[in-house]
Amino acid sequence: MSSPLKLLCISFLSIITIVSAGIPVGPKAVTYDGRSLMINGKRELFFSGSIHYPRSVPEEWPMILDRAKHGGLNLIQTYVFWNAHEFEKGDLNFEGRYDLVKFLKLVQEKGMYATLRVGPFIQAEWNHGGLPYWLREVPDIIFRSNNEPFKAHMKQYVSTVIEKMKQEKLFAPQGGPIILAQIENEYNHIQLAYETDGDSYVQWAAKLAVSLYNEVPWIMCKQKDAPDPVINACNGRHCGDTFTGPNKPYKPSIWTENWTAQYRVFGDPPSQRSAEDIAFSVARFFSKNGSLVNYYMYHGGTNFGRTTSAFTTTCYYDEAPLDSYGLQREPKWSHLRDVHKAVNLCKKALLNGEHTTQKLSQYHEIASQHNSRNFEKSKVANNHKWEVYTEPIPTSKELPPKQKIPAELYSLLKDTTDYGWYITSVELGPEDLPKKNEISPVIRILSLGHSLLAFVNGQYVGSNHGSHEEKGFEFQKPVSFKVGVNHIAILASLVGLPDSGAYMEHRYAGPKTVTILGLNSGTITLTANGWGHQVGLQGEKYEIFTEVGSKKVEWKDAKGHNAPLSWYKTNFATPEGTCPVAIKMTGMGKGMIWINGESIGRHWMSYLSPLGKPTQSEYHIPRSFLKPKDNMLVILEEEIAHPENVEIVRVNRDTICSYITENHPPNIKSWSSKNQKLTPVAANLTPAAVIKCPNQKAIKAIEFASFGDPLGFCGEFIMGKCHAPSSKKIVEQYCLGKGSCSVPMDKALFNSGKDDCPNAIKTLAVQAKCGPSNDEKDLENEKDEVDEIDSS
């Protein structure tokens, strides 16, 4: 590798988008050796991103894939979700959000390849790791082991998926986009738990995959002993350093999951991973014989309905390059786009040259644009008139005991609802109750998870819950019992099924023991007292979250009402514009949200992170769920709540920023690469603050500008000790009214010959606000700029 090219490959990360002309038309042979994957015999480097089709709506797929393409991706990775496609045994569903074929064809239309991760176990923070619940009830089954019942069902499902792909001609040798397929998922984590049965299962799974289709390579991630010809791949944050490499010299180095942040569970604080760290890890992996890097996730999206695994938030990987609304998160999106171009500039050298490492100075940094997300209250969608329906609390009269002890919760609910009632009663005499008014008996419930509400004689006693780390918990509250029969009702609930670990078929949840303490007559154990059960809530049975079902119950004015376990209903106008929409759940506790009968997922505002804030406050409402004018919003709320504080908001990333120093490299638009030679194409090779509004918007205001030593980050910049007074005026001259602008990092321009801090390394921080480029028309429709550059 020549010295100038080597330096550029390592240091220049401030680079324009790379968008290739697309994938070749017609059948494509996919092969590999120890250096790379090859398409029709040509070596390729792959920049891949995970985008899961069920975590967004089909109407959003084109926009999301366009932004992935414009971000420099040439490969899209997705799991296949068994329990989404076969929730009921034998009843296959490939429609709507689950239309895998439509999604893959769209990937190809957008000029990208696809990796199909068939599983069937996928983890993915998805309910039950993708395994359908009914599988748990197959006699003698042991998941993911050399177990005949499991292997029989797995073979049938995987065969169905592969046959569907073949029928639709979606594999690359058939002219489709699929160039890689994956069987199983991170099995090394649990393999030892199954001893020799684990080893046998790996061999069997690999043979099954290859027998079903052998014209594209199969991979196994985190599987050091992946049997030939299956390729073992790496998952992690720094596979350039942690991956021990392919298990055979003739297999390429593949990185199936480069985690762009960390998925969040309720109770977590925000999760971050810097753009710089991700980009460096990518460049390092390719510099060490890497062939493919996949970002997990590139777009996380939304866990609609009850599709999350245990305690996982409704938004998924919101800190990915495309956030959960599909908006570009900056600087992550731009910086990764830039590193793809940087690596592509060095493609021939990387694939054919010898590799060396050169450590650069601390001042080689990025100059990617930053942005800040805004949730703006809709002007038309918040004239709410709330009505309420309170869920009836059953007693042992309606649900007489049919089982001696409380039922196990997973088996009771069978993944049809989050909620199950546990009902019993106890008769107390005057001699049982405390004589002093200030002393109250206590009800104690030991639960295996996940949460519960307790009622005695129809009165709310309290609630408690476990956590992602500790599902089980203890509930203990004082209770006012009466003389006579006391009805005890426990509403146990789940927050998703488990998605990882060995022996998943042997996980349990729900109330385990129930006792009453503090009675004059001593402790009473109710565990074997006889229990009645009910699956689901009355409101779920009537589907009162739909227009038809809402008429089956009597709604009342919600003003001044704050009883727990209530349903709240209102109508709202469709928000103005075309930008993404969300609901801000201020004032609410825990439950679920429906828009026009569509569940947008679980909310849990009362479970605070260590920072004292909810893990997730805003919940995505896809515009395809909305009607042209009037929309019905229904919220199931478990806790005492205040729906009057709920807001419908519009979401944008119209606050854009740049933060550069005088030691930044010039923008790569200043260079071109032809015939492996670099030549400058700009006269002035100096750094500049470059900002661009999204979606054809224009810069309407400069909210902050400082040349000197400003501090902070996008959305919260502050001036330092050194500041050029003319900063804002100069930036306004360069930028106001334009869709994009470039402000040179020029001391003479800002200081006018006078420098109050000559020894300081100068920084330029700019924060701008974007808006419609035409005041008479809202131009928020997606139309990203595509810079056509030869990928060679």
C-alpha positions in Angstrom: 0.0 0.0 0.0 1.5 3.4 -1.0 2.1 5.9 1.8 -0.5 8.6 0.9 -3.2 6.0 0.3 -2.3 4.3 3.6 -2.6 7.5 5.5 -5.9 8.5 4.0 -7.4 5.0 4.6 -6.6 5.4 8.3 -7.2 9.1 9.0 -9.7 10.7 6.7 -13.2 9.9 8.1 -14.9 13.1 7.1 -16.2 11.8 3.8 -19.2 12.1 1.4 -21.8 9.3 1.0 -20.9 6.3 -1.1 -23.9 4.9 -3.1 -23.0 2.2 -5.6 -25.0 1.7 -8.7 -26.7 -1.3 -7.1 -26.4 -5.1 -7.2 -25.8 -6.9 -10.5 -29.0 -8.1 -12.4 -29.5 -11.8 -12.8 -28.2 -14.9 -11.1 -25.1 -14.3 -8.9 -22.6 -17.0 -7.8 -21.7 -16.5 -4.1 -18.4 -18.0 -3.1 -15.6 -17.3 -0.6 -12.1 -18.0 0.4 -9.9 -17.0 3.3 -9.8 -13.3 2.3 -13.4 -12.4 1.3 -16.8 -13.2 0.0 -17.0 -13.1 -3.8 -19.9 -12.3 -6.1 -19.5 -13.8 -9.6 -15.8 -14.3 -8.7 -15.3 -10.6 -7.8 -14.1 -9.8 -4.2 -16.4 -7.5 -2.3 -16.4 -5.7 1.0 -19.8 -5.6 2.7 -21.2 -2.9 4.9 -24.4 -4.3 6.4 -27.1 -3.2 8.7 -29.7 -5.1 10.7 -33.3 -3.9 10.0 -36.1 -6.1 11.2 -39.2 -6.1 9.1 -41.7 -6.7 12.0 -40.3 -3.7 14.0 -41.6 -1.2 11.5 -44.6 -1.0 9.2 -44.4 -1.7 5.5 -45.2 1.9 4.7 -42.0 2.9 6.4 -39.8 0.2 4.8 -38.9 2.2 1.6 -37.8 5.3 3.7 -35.8 3.2 6.1 -34.0 1.3 3.3 -33.4 4.4 1.3 -31.6 6.0 4.3 -29.6 2.8 4.9 -28.6 2.8 1.2 -27.6 6.5 1.4 -25.7 5.7 4.6 -23.4 3.5 2.5 -24.8 0.0 3.2 -24.8 -2.6 0.5 -26.3 -5.4 2.6 -29.3 -5.7 4.9 -29.5 -8.3 7.6 -32.7 -9.6 9.2 -33.9 -12.4 11.4 -36.9 -14.5 10.5 -39.4 -14.5 13.4 -40.9 -18.0 13.9 -43.5 -17.0 16.5 -44.6 -14.1 14.3 -45.1 -16.4 11.2 -46.6 -19.4 13.1 -48.1 -18.1 16.3 -50.6 -20.9 16.2 -49.2 -24.3 15.1 -49.7 -24.8 11.4 -51.3 -21.4 10.8 -48.7 -19.5 8.8 -48.8 -15.7 8.5 -46.6 -13.8 6.0 -48.8 -10.7 5.7 -48.5 -7.0 6.8 -45.5 -6.4 9.0 -44.6 -10.1 8.6 -44.4 -10.0 4.8 -40.8 -11.2 4.6 -41.0 -11.7 0.8 -42.1 -8.1 0.2 -39.3 -6.8 2.5 -36.6 -8.8 0.7 -37.8 -7.8 -2.7 -37.7 -4.1 -1.6 -34.2 -4.6 -0.3 -33.2 -5.7 -3.8 -35.1 -2.9 -5.5 -33.1 -0.5 -3.4 -29.9 -2.0 -4.7 -28.7 -4.0 -1.7 -28.1 -7.6 -0.9 -29.6 -9.5 2.1 -28.5 -11.9 4.9 -31.3 -14.1 6.1 -30.9 -15.2 9.7 -33.3 -18.1 9.8 -32.7 -19.1 13.4 -35.1 -20.6 14.4 -34.0 -19.3 17.8 -33.0 -15.7 17.3 -32.9 -14.1 20.8 -33.1 -10.5 19.4 -34.8 -9.3 22.6 -37.9 -10.6 20.9 -40.6 -12.5 22.8 -39.5 -16.1 23.6 -36.4 -15.6 21.4 -38.7 -16.1 18.4 -39.8 -19.6 19.4 -43.6 -20.0 19.4 -45.2 -20.7 22.8 -46.9 -23.8 21.6 -43.5 -25.4 21.2 -43.1 -25.3 25.0 -46.1 -27.7 25.3 -44.8 -30.4 23.0 -44.3 -33.5 25.1 -40.7 -34.3 26.2 -39.3 -31.3 24.3 -35.9 -29.7 25.1 -35.2 -26.6 23.1 -32.0 -26.3 21.1 -30.6 -29.7 21.9 -30.2 -33.0 20.3 -33.8 -33.7 21.1 -36.0 -35.4 18.6 -39.2 -33.4 19.2 -37.4 -30.1 18.9 -35.4 -31.1 15.9 -38.6 -32.3 14.1 -40.3 -29.0 14.6 -37.2 -27.0 13.8 -36.6 -29.0 10.6 -40.2 -28.4 9.4 -40.1 -24.7 10.1 -36.7 -24.1 8.6 -37.6 -26.1 5.5 -40.8 -24.0 5.1 -38.8 -20.8 5.2 -36.1 -22.0 2.8 -38.7 -23.4 0.4 -40.6 -20.1 0.4 -37.4 -18.2 -0.4 -36.6 -20.6 -3.3 -40.2 -20.4 -4.7 -39.9 -16.6 -4.7 -36.4 -16.9 -6.3 -34.9 -14.7 -3.5 -31.5 -16.4 -3.3 -28.7 -14.7 -5.2 -28.0 -17.7 -7.5 -31.7 -17.4 -8.5 -31.4 -13.7 -9.2 -32.5 -12.6 -5.7 -30.8 -10.6 -3.0 -29.9 -13.3 -0.4 -26.2 -13.9 -0.4 -25.8 -15.4 3.1 -28.0 -17.4 5.5 -27.6 -18.1 9.2 -28.7 -21.2 11.1 -29.0 -21.1 15.0 -27.7 -18.1 17.0 -24.9 -17.6 19.5 -25.2 -21.2 20.5 -21.7 -21.3 22.1 -23.3 -19.4 25.1 -25.3 -22.4 26.2 -23.6 -25.4 24.4 -21.8 -26.7 27.4 -25.1 -26.9 29.4 -26.2 -29.7 27.0 -22.9 -31.5 27.1 -22.6 -34.0 24.2 -26.1 -33.3 23.1 -25.1 -29.7 22.4 -22.2 -30.8 20.2 -24.4 -33.2 18.3 -27.1 -30.5 17.8 -24.5 -28.1 16.2 -23.5 -30.8 13.8 -27.1 -31.6 13.0 -28.2 -28.0 12.5 -25.3 -27.3 10.1 -26.1 -30.4 8.0 -29.8 -29.4 7.9 -29.0 -26.0 6.7 -26.7 -27.1 3.9 -29.0 -29.9 2.8 -31.9 -27.4 2.3 -29.9 -25.0 0.2 -26.2 -25.1 -0.6 -25.7 -22.4 -3.2 -25.1 -19.5 -0.8 -22.8 -19.7 2.3 -24.3 -20.5 5.6 -23.0 -18.9 8.8 -23.2 -19.5 12.6 -22.4 -16.5 14.8 -20.5 -17.0 18.0 -19.9 -20.6 17.1 -16.2 -21.4 17.2 -16.8 -25.0 16.1 -19.1 -24.3 13.2 -18.9 -27.4 11.0 -17.7 -27.2 7.4 -18.7 -25.6 5.2 -20.6 -23.3 7.6 -18.6 -20.1 8.5 -18.1 -19.1 12.1 -18.8 -15.3 12.7 -18.1 -12.8 15.4 -20.6 -10.7 17.5 -19.4 -7.9 19.8 -18.1 -4.4 19.9 -14.5 -4.8 18.8 -14.2 -8.0 16.7 -11.1 -6.6 15.2 -9.5 -7.3 18.5 -11.6 -10.1 20.1 -12.3 -12.4 17.2 -10.0 -15.4 17.1 -10.7 -15.7 13.5 -12.3 -18.3 11.1 -11.9 -21.8 12.3 -10.5 -22.8 8.9 -8.0 -20.8 6.7 -10.3 -21.0 3.7 -13.2 -19.1 5.5 -13.5 -15.3 5.5 -13.8 -13.1 8.5 -17.4 -12.0 9.1 -18.7 -9.7 11.8 -22.5 -10.4 12.2 -23.2 -8.1 15.0 -21.4 -4.8 15.7 -23.5 -3.4 18.5 -24.3 0.2 17.8 -25.4 0.8 21.4 -27.1 -1.4 23.9 -30.8 -2.5 23.8 -32.6 -1.1 26.8 -34.9 -2.7 29.4 -37.3 -0.9 31.6 -35.3 0.7 34.5 -32.2 1.3 32.4 -30.6 4.8 31.9 -29.8 5.9 28.3 -27.3 3.7 26.5 -24.6 5.3 24.3 -21.8 4.1 22.1 -19.8 6.8 20.3 -19.7 7.1 16.5 -15.9 7.3 16.8 -15.7 4.0 18.6 -18.0 2.2 16.1 -16.2 3.7 13.1 -12.7 2.8 14.5 -13.8 -0.7 15.2 -15.1 -1.0 11.6 -11.9 0.3 10.0 -9.8 -1.9 12.3 -11.7 -5.0 11.4 -11.4 -4.4 7.6 -7.7 -3.6 8.1 -7.3 -7.1 9.7 -8.7 -9.1 6.8 -12.4 -8.4 7.5 -14.8 -9.1 4.7 -18.2 -8.0 6.2 -19.3 -5.9 9.1 -23.0 -5.7 10.1 -24.4 -3.1 12.4 -26.7 -4.4 15.0 -28.9 -2.5 14.9 -28.9 0.0 12.0 -32.5 0.7 12.6 -34.1 -0.8 15.8 -37.7 0.3 15.4 -40.7 -0.5 17.6 -41.7 -3.7 19.5 -45.4 -3.4 18.7 -48.0 -5.2 20.8 -46.5 -7.8 23.2 -43.5 -8.7 21.0 -40.7 -7.7 23.4 -38.8 -10.2 25.5 -38.9 -9.9 29.3 -38.7 -6.3 30.5 -37.4 -5.0 27.1 -38.6 -1.5 26.2 -41.0 -0.8 23.4 -38.5 1.2 21.4 -35.6 -1.0 20.2 -32.0 0.3 19.8 -33.2 3.9 19.7 -29.5 4.9 19.7 -28.8 3.2 16.3 -27.8 5.2 13.2 -31.4 5.4 12.3 -33.4 6.0 15.5 -36.7 4.2 16.3 -38.6 6.7 14.1 -36.3 6.1 11.2 -34.6 9.5 11.5 -30.8 9.9 11.0 -29.1 10.1 14.4 -26.1 12.3 14.0 -23.1 12.1 14.1 -23.5 8.3 14.0 -25.3 8.0 10.7 -23.0 10.4 8.8 -19.8 9.2 10.4 -20.5 5.6 9.5 -21.4 6.7 6.0 -18.0 8.4 5.9 -16.0 5.4 7.1 -17.7 3.2 4.5 -16.3 5.6 1.9 -12.9 5.7 3.6 -12.7 1.9 3.5 -13.9 1.8 -0.1 -11.2 4.3 -1.2 -8.8 1.6 0.0 -10.8 -1.4 -1.2 -8.2 -2.7 -3.7 -5.3 -2.2 -1.3 -7.2 -3.9 1.5 -8.2 -6.9 -0.6 -4.8 -7.3 -2.3 -2.1 -5.5 -0.3 -0.1 -6.1 2.8 -1.4 -4.5 6.0 0.5 -2.3 8.4 -0.7 -0.1 11.2 0.3 3.6 11.7 -0.7 5.4 14.9 -1.8 9.0 14.2 -2.0 12.0 16.5 -4.9 12.8 18.8 -6.1 15.5 16.5 -7.3 13.2 13.7 -11.0 13.4 14.5 -14.3 13.4 12.6 -16.1 16.4 11.3 -19.5 14.8 10.9 -22.7 16.7 11.4 -24.5 16.3 14.7 -28.2 16.7 15.5 -30.7 16.7 18.3 -34.2 15.2 18.4 -37.2 17.3 19.1 -40.6 16.3 20.4 -43.0 19.2 19.5 -46.6 19.2 20.7 -49.0 19.0 17.9 -51.1 22.1 17.4 -54.2 20.1 16.4 -54.1 16.7 18.1 -54.3 17.5 21.8 -57.9 18.6 22.4 -58.6 15.5 24.5 -61.8 14.6 26.3 -61.0 11.5 28.3 -63.4 8.8 29.2 -62.8 5.9 31.6 -63.9 2.3 32.1 -62.6 0.6 35.3 -61.9 -3.1 35.0 -64.1 -5.2 37.4 -62.3 -7.1 40.2 -63.4 -10.7 40.2 -64.2 -12.6 43.4 -64.3 -16.3 44.3 -68.1 -16.1 43.5 -67.3 -15.5 39.8 -64.1 -17.6 39.8 -64.5 -20.4 42.3 -61.5 -22.5 43.2 -60.6 -25.2 40.6 -57.0 -25.7 41.5 -55.4 -26.2 44.8 -52.3 -23.9 44.3 -51.7 -20.9 42.1 -51.1 -21.9 38.4 -47.8 -21.2 36.8 -48.2 -18.0 34.8 -46.6 -18.8 31.5 -48.6 -22.0 31.2 -51.8 -20.2 32.3 -51.6 -17.4 29.7 -50.0 -19.3 26.8 -48.7 -16.0 25.4 -52.2 -14.8 24.6 -52.2 -11.9 27.1 -50.0 -10.3 29.7 -52.6 -10.7 32.5 -54.0 -13.4 34.7 -56.3 -13.3 37.7 -55.6 -15.4 40.8 -58.6 -15.5 43.1 -59.1 -17.0 46.6 -61.0 -16.2 49.8 -60.4 -16.5 53.5 -63.0 -16.3 56.3 -61.9 -14.5 59.5 -63.6 -14.2 62.8 -63.4 -11.3 65.4 -60.8 -13.3 67.3 -58.5 -13.4 64.2 -58.3 -9.6 63.7 -56.0 -7.3 65.8 -57.6 -5.6 68.7 -55.7 -2.3 68.2 -56.7 -0.1 65.3 -53.1 1.0 64.6 -52.1 -2.6 63.9 -53.0 -4.1 60.5 -52.4 -7.6 59.2 -50.0 -7.9 56.2 -50.4 -9.9 53.0 -47.2 -11.3 51.6 -46.8 -12.7 48.1 -43.6 -14.2 46.8 -43.7 -14.1 43.0 -41.5 -15.6 40.3 -42.3 -12.5 38.1 -42.9 -10.2 36.5 -45.4 -7.9 38.3 -48.7 -7.9 40.2 -51.5 -5.8 41.5 -53.3 -6.9 44.7 -56.9 -6.3 45.7 -58.7 -7.3 48.9 -62.5 -7.1 48.9 -62.3 -5.1 45.7 -60.0 -2.5 47.2 -56.6 -1.8 45.7 -53.8 -2.8 48.1 -50.7 -2.1 46.0 -48.3 -3.3 43.3 -44.8 -4.5 42.9 -42.5 -5.9 40.2 -39.2 -7.6 39.4 -36.5 -6.5 37.0 -34.7 -7.8 34.0 -31.9 -9.2 36.2 -34.2 -10.5 39.0 -37.6 -11.5 37.7 -38.8 -12.6 41.1 -39.9 -10.3 43.9 -41.7 -10.0 47.2 -44.9 -8.1 47.7 -45.8 -7.1 51.2 -48.5 -4.6 52.2 -50.8 -3.9 55.3 -54.5 -4.8 54.7 -57.8 -4.0 56.4 -59.6 -7.3 56.6 -63.2 -7.6 57.8 -65.0 -10.2 59.9 -66.4 -12.8 57.5 -65.4 -13.8 54.0 -62.5 -11.8 52.5 -61.9 -12.0 48.8 -58.3 -11.8 47.6 -57.6 -11.0 44.0 -54.1 -10.9 42.5 -53.6 -9.7 39.0 -50.3 -11.2 37.9 -48.7 -9.9 34.7 -45.8 -10.6 32.3 -43.6 -8.1 30.5 -42.6 -10.5 27.7 -41.3 -14.1 27.7 -37.6 -15.0 28.2 -35.3 -14.8 25.2 -32.0 -16.4 26.2 -30.2 -19.1 28.2 -30.4 -22.8 28.4 -33.5 -24.8 29.1 -35.9 -22.0 28.3 -38.8 -24.5 28.3 -38.3 -24.7 32.1 -38.8 -21.0 33.0 -41.6 -20.1 35.4 -43.4 -17.0 36.5 -46.4 -15.9 38.7 -47.3 -16.0 42.4 -45.6 -18.9 44.2 -46.6 -18.4 47.9 -49.3 -16.3 49.6 -49.5 -15.7 53.3 -51.2 -13.4 55.8 -49.2 -12.2 58.8 -50.0 -10.3 61.9 -53.3 -11.9 62.8 -54.1 -12.7 66.4 -54.5 -16.3 65.5 -51.1 -16.3 63.8 -49.9 -16.6 60.2 -52.2 -18.1 57.7 -50.8 -19.7 54.6 -53.1 -19.4 51.5 -50.8 -21.1 49.0 -52.8 -24.3 49.0 -56.1 -22.6 49.9 -57.7 -23.3 46.5 -57.6 -20.8 43.6 -59.7 -19.7 40.7 -58.1 -18.3 37.6 -59.0 -16.1 34.7 -56.9 -15.5 31.6 -56.9 -11.8 30.5 -59.0 -8.8 31.3 -62.6 -8.0 30.6 -61.6 -5.1 28.3 -59.3 -7.5 26.3 -62.2 -10.0 26.0 -64.5 -7.3 24.5 -61.6 -5.7 22.6 -62.7 -2.3 23.9 -59.6 -0.8 22.2 -61.5 -1.1 18.9 -64.4 1.0 17.6 -66.8 -1.9 17.8 -65.5 -3.3 21.1 -65.5 0.1 22.8 -69.3 0.1 22.5 -69.6 -3.0 24.7 -68.9 -1.2 27.9 -70.1 1.9 29.6 -67.5 4.8 29.6 -67.6 7.6 32.1 -66.1 11.1 32.2 -62.6 10.6 33.4 -62.3 14.0 35.1 -61.2 13.6 38.7 -61.0 9.8 38.3 -57.8 8.0 39.3 -58.6 4.4 40.1 -56.0 1.8 39.2 -56.7 -0.8 36.5 -58.7 1.4 34.2 -59.1 1.9 30.5 -58.9 5.5 29.2 -60.3 6.5 25.8 -60.2 9.7 23.8 -60.1 10.9 20.2 -57.6 13.1 18.5 -57.1 14.8 15.2 -54.3 13.6 12.9 -51.2 15.7 13.5 -50.2 18.2 10.9 -47.4 17.6 8.4 -45.8 14.3 7.5 -43.0 14.0 10.1 -43.1 11.0 12.5 -45.7 11.0 15.3 -45.4 9.9 19.0 -47.4 9.9 22.2 -45.7 11.4 25.3 -47.0 9.4 28.2 -46.5 11.9 31.0 -48.8 11.2 33.9 -49.2 7.5 33.2 -47.8 4.5 35.0 -47.8 1.0 33.3 -49.9 -0.7 30.7 -50.5 -0.7 26.9 -51.5 1.7 24.2 -53.8 1.3 21.2 -54.3 3.6 18.2 -57.4 2.8 16.1 -57.2 -0.7 17.4 -53.5 -1.2 16.7 -51.3 -1.8 19.7 -48.1 0.3 19.7 -46.7 -1.6 22.7 -46.3 -1.5 26.4 -45.6 1.7 28.4 -44.0 1.8 31.8 -43.5 5.3 33.0 -43.4 4.5 36.7 -40.3 2.3 36.5 -37.6 4.9 36.9 -33.9 4.6 35.9 -31.1 5.4 38.4 -31.4 8.9 36.9 -34.9 9.3 38.3 -36.5 9.3 34.9 -38.6 6.8 32.9 -36.5 4.6 30.5 -38.9 5.5 27.7 -41.4 8.4 27.7 -42.3 8.7 24.0 -43.9 5.9 22.0 -44.0 5.8 18.2 -47.3 6.0 16.4 -46.8 5.0 12.7 -48.7 7.4 10.4 -50.1 4.4 8.6 -52.0 3.7 11.9 -53.7 7.1 11.6 -56.9 8.0 9.8 -57.2 11.1 7.6 -58.9 13.1 10.5 -60.2 11.5 13.6 -58.4 8.8 15.6 -59.2 6.7 18.7 -56.7 6.4 21.5 -57.2 3.8 24.2 -54.8 3.3 27.1 -54.9 0.3 29.5 -53.5 1.7 32.8 -52.6 -0.5 35.7 -51.8 2.3 38.2 -53.3 5.5 39.4 -52.7 7.9 36.6 -53.4 11.3 35.1 -54.2 11.0 31.3 -54.8 14.8 31.0 -51.0 15.1 30.9 -50.6 12.9 27.8 -49.5 14.6 24.6 -49.5 13.8 20.9 -46.2 15.1 19.5 -44.4 15.5 16.2 -40.9 14.2 16.0 -38.0 15.8 14.1 -34.2 16.1 14.1 -34.3 19.7 12.8 -31.6 20.9 15.2 -28.4 20.3 13.4 -24.8 21.1 14.6 -21.2 21.0 13.7 -18.2 21.0 16.0 -14.7 21.1 14.5 -11.3 22.2 15.5 -8.5 23.8 13.4 -6.7 20.4 13.4 -9.5 18.6 11.7 -8.6 17.2 8.2 -10.3 18.9 5.2 -13.5 17.3 4.0 -12.9 14.4 1.7 -14.9 16.2 -1.0 -11.6 17.9 -1.5 -10.0 14.7 -2.8 -10.6 12.1 -5.5 -9.2 8.6 -6.0 -8.5 7.2 -9.4 -6.1 4.5 -10.5 -5.1 4.2 -6.8 -3.9 7.8 -6.7 -5.2 10.6 -4.6 -5.4 14.1 -6.0 -6.9 17.3 -4.5 -9.9 18.7 -6.3 -10.3 21.8 -4.1 -8.0 24.8 -4.1 -8.3 25.4 -0.4 -7.6 22.3 1.7 -8.8 23.6 5.1 -11.3 22.2 7.5 -14.8 23.6 7.5 -18.1 23.3 9.5 -20.5 21.6 7.1 -24.2 21.3 8.0 -27.1 20.1 5.9 -30.8 20.1 6.7 -32.7 16.8 6.3 -35.4 16.2 3.8 -35.0 19.3 1.6 -35.5 21.7 4.5 -33.7 24.9 4.9 -31.7 26.6 7.7 -34.2 29.0 9.3 -32.1 30.2 12.3 -28.6 30.0 13.8 -29.3 29.2 17.4 -25.6 29.1 18.5 -22.3 30.0 16.9 -18.9 30.4 18.6 -15.4 30.5 17.3 -13.0 30.0 20.2 -13.3 27.4 22.9 -17.1 26.6 23.2 -18.2 23.7 25.3 -21.1 21.2 25.4 -22.9 19.2 22.7 -25.6 19.6 20.1 -28.7 21.1 21.7 -26.7 22.3 24.8 -23.7 24.3 23.6 -22.3 27.1 25.8 -19.6 29.7 25.2 -16.2 29.2 26.7 -13.6 31.7 27.9 -12.6 32.6 24.3 -15.2 33.7 21.8 -15.2 35.8 18.6 -18.1 38.2 18.9 -18.7 38.1 15.1 -19.3 34.3 15.1 -23.0 34.2 14.8 -23.2 37.0 12.2 -20.6 35.3 10.0 -22.3 31.9 10.2 -25.7 33.5 9.4 -24.2 35.0 6.3 -22.9 31.6 5.1 -25.9 29.6 6.1 -29.3 31.3 6.6 -32.0 30.2 4.0 -29.8 27.5 2.5 -30.3 23.8 2.6 -26.7 23.2 3.4 -23.6 25.4 4.0 -19.9 25.2 4.6 -18.2 27.7 7.0 -14.4 27.7 6.7 -12.3 27.3 9.8 -10.5 30.5 9.1 -8.9 32.6 12.0 -8.7 35.7 9.8 -12.4 35.5 9.0 -13.5 35.4 12.6 -10.8 37.3 14.4 -10.4 40.2 12.0 -6.7 40.3 12.9 -7.3 40.3 16.7 -6.9 37.1 18.6 -7.6 37.3 22.4 -6.4 33.8 23.0 -3.6 33.1 20.5 -2.3 30.0 22.3 -5.7 28.1 22.3 -6.5 25.5 19.6 -9.6 27.1 18.0 -12.9 25.3 17.8 -16.0 26.3 15.8 -19.4 25.2 17.2 -22.5 25.8 15.2 -26.1 25.0 16.0 -28.9 25.7 13.4 -32.6 25.1 13.2 -34.1 23.7 10.0 -37.6 24.3 8.7 -39.7 23.9 5.5 -37.8 25.4 2.6 -41.0 26.8 1.2 -43.2 28.7 3.7 -46.3 27.9 1.7 -45.7 24.1 1.6 -44.4 21.6 4.1 -41.7 19.7 2.3 -41.0 17.0 4.9 -41.2 14.1 2.4 -38.1 12.1 2.2 -35.8 12.8 -0.6 -32.2 12.3 0.5 -29.4 13.6 -1.7 -27.5 10.8 -3.3 -23.9 11.4 -4.4 -23.0 9.0 -7.1 -19.4 8.1 -6.6 -17.5 5.2 -8.1 -17.1 2.6 -5.3 -13.8 1.5 -6.7 
